[in-house]
Amino acid sequence: QVQLMESGGGLVQPGGSLRLSCAASGSIFRFNIMGWYRQAPGKPRELVAQVTSGDSTTYADSVKGRFTISRDNGNNTVYLQMNSLKSEDTAVYYCNVRWFPSDFWGQGTQVTVSS
């Protein structure tokens, strides 16, 4: 079993920045893929960004050039740096770990972009 604890969400003005953190129980070397998803009200959950154990990254088109995902193996943590935030980035953000064949999720952290 893997436990994930997200932090860093909050209220920010358009154009601002936030950094989300996801701390995992145990070494993240084991995990095949770590990522961030988000779900806005009335919309399906969508992939925001993910990083593989080989440090290959994937981003949703809507966040390319604004968001950066990174992993700190020493602290068993994956980060999502979010810059130039827009109102449409408002959602609950979830940390996800794929440790084949299993899938683990954090509890979610709210990000609200509003003036």
N, C-alpha and C positions, 0 to 999 in steps of 0.2 A: 504494500500500500504506500502511496505517495501523498503527502500533505503539502498543499501550496497556500502561501499566505501573501495576498496582494496588498500593496499600499501605494499611496501617492496620488490618489484621485482627489478631486475637489472642484471648486468653481474658479474659472479663469476667464478673463476677457478675450474677445476675438483678437488674434495675433499673438497671444501669450503662449507660454510653454509650461509643460508639466512633465515630470518623469515618473513613470510607474515602475514599481519593483515587485518581483515575485520571488519570494524565498521558498526554496524547496527543502523538504526533509531529506537529508542524506545527500550523497554526491550526485551532481547532475551529469557526471561523466557517463552514467548508465543510460541516460535518456537519448532516444533517437532524434526527437524533434521537440523543441520548446517554442511556444508561440503565444500570441495575444489575439483574442477574438473580441468582438464587441456586438452589443445588441441594443438597438434603439427601440423605443416604444412602437409597437405595431409592426416591427420589421424582424426578419429572421436574423439569427446570429451569423456574423460574417468574419472571415479571416482578415486580420489587420496586418500581421507580420509574423514570420516564423524563422527560426534558425536551427539548422541541423547540427548533429554532433561534429560534422566536418566544417562547421562555420559557414555553410551556404545559407544565404538569406533570401526570403521572398517577401514581397510587399503587395498589398492591394494597390491598384492604380490610383485610388483616391488619396493615398497617403505618401506615395513616392515623392522623395525630395523633401518631405517635411518630418517624417518619423524615422527613427533609427532603433533597431533592435540589437541588443548585445547580451552576451552572457559572461558572467564572472564565475569561472569554475571554482576559484578559491573560496568564494562566499556562497556557492550554491544558489546563485541568484541570476535571474534574467531581467533585463531592463527594457523599457520602451520610452525613449526620449521623444517627446511630441512637441514640435515647434510650429509656429504659424497656425495655431489652432483656429478652427472655423466652427460656426454654430452647428454645422452638420456632423461634427465629430462628437457631439453630445451623445453619450451612450453609457451603458454599463460595460466595463472592460473586464474580460476574463482571461486568466492565465491558463494555458493548456500544456500538458505534457503527454507526449506519445512515447510509451515504453512498450514496444511491440510485444504482444498484441493488445496491450491495455491502453486506456485513455484516462487521464486524470484532469480534473478541473478545480480551479480556485472558486472562492465564493463570490468574486466579482467586486469591482470598485467603481463608483460612479464618477464620471467625468462630465461636467457641465460647462459649456462654453457660451457665455452670455454677457452682454454689457449691462 
